Amino acid sequence: MNTKKITSVLTSIFAMFVVLFFILAHILAGEGLFFSVIGQGLAKSASYLFSPTVDVAYLVVVILLLLTIAIIVVWAIKLVKAKGTLFDYLQPGIFLFSTLLTLIVIGYRTELQTLYSAQATRLPVLYMFISALFIMAYGYHLMVFALARLSKTKEEVEDVTPKEVVAPFDEAKVREIVAEELAKQQPVIIEKQVIVKEKADEEVKVEPKVEPMVEQKVEATKVEKVEKIEPKPAEVKPAEVKKVEPVALATPEEEGDEFERLTFEERIQYFEKDVLDKYHELKDYILSYGVKSRISSSGDSFRAKRVMYFKITNSGNSGFKVYYKLDLLSYANTTYPLKDAKGIKMYEEVPTFMYLKSDLSLKRAKELVDDVMFANGFERKE
């Protein structure tokens, strides 16, 4: 499982433990006394912090709070620069909540020990303590992994994303431009050269004089008669010349149906086996989320309820490009070598893409598939 899957699972467990913690706290506080006990706890904590007693416990609490606040400030600055999502901004708050809850439990340790010694309240106190431990561990888990992800530099990325992202032309656009340029050109007329041979006592070779090509038209070769003084040439009989009608090359418009476009399956059938295996493995992984595949001339599209989430096209004659329904800016400071396809009508629904060419790129492609499906409420069927 990758980091995002682990975090999503832990988030669900975290929510259950928070609910369990407050239910147990309500039970231990007594009927109708929950809010009063919470108020007393906050007042006690504030009095402890602002009425200092110079001892080891006080210094530990103060240092822990200051360190937590410093981490949250740095965390928030990094999130603003990286333009994080709503859940990213909630993580520092969860971390602060975990730290404060831990300090409150430590502040009530004497009361909890008293309740634990009683047989009737021993089990709720034990569950409450376990819940507090998990909440604290989850808060530190979010802090460590989120800061590590935001602190990765471009040098640590295997495929560095270029500074300027240029939207590439797709194959259909290139063919359209070529067809327009060919339509502007005049048809080329080819005429056969006429060469006259002369016979004499000694054979005379005549070199044709070729006029330069003008406006892509080839004029007939002009042959001048060469006179020779000695020896006197015999009577020259011109050879028979067959006239050839000019032939005009057809333009793409005249070719009609012969100007065919290869399908996606025809373009990839000669790819290397290793690259094709990666394509099929990624396709099976996407289909495990219950989406539908539709192969067209431009590529392999994956939809659910008429919404496109992925599209796979060929990259030249040797690899693939995978398009995602993702925002490129959300992955600006990550290790994913994503590129922008905005501005191309074909990829309006899936404006972010990456190349599929290695085992590492296949692994990253699957992780991005998980991100898209998790964000849109899909679950993978193993």
Secondary structure by P-SEA (a helix, b strand, c coil): ccaaaaaaaaaaaaaaaaaaaaaaaaaaacccaaaaaaaaaaaaaaaaaaaccccaaaaaaaaaaaaaaaaaaaaaaaaaaacccccccaaaaaaaaaaaaaaaaaaaaaaaaaaaacccaaaaaaaaaaaaaaaaaaaaaaaaaaaaaaacccccccccccccccccccaaaaaaaaaaaaaaccbbbbbbbbbbbbbcccbbbbbbbbccccccccccbbbbbbbbcccccccccccbbbbbcbbbbbccccccccccccccccccccccaaaaaaaaaaaaaaaccbbbbbbccccbbbbccccccbbbbbcccccccccccccccccccccccccccccccccccccbbbbcccaaaaaaaaaaaaaaaaaacccccc
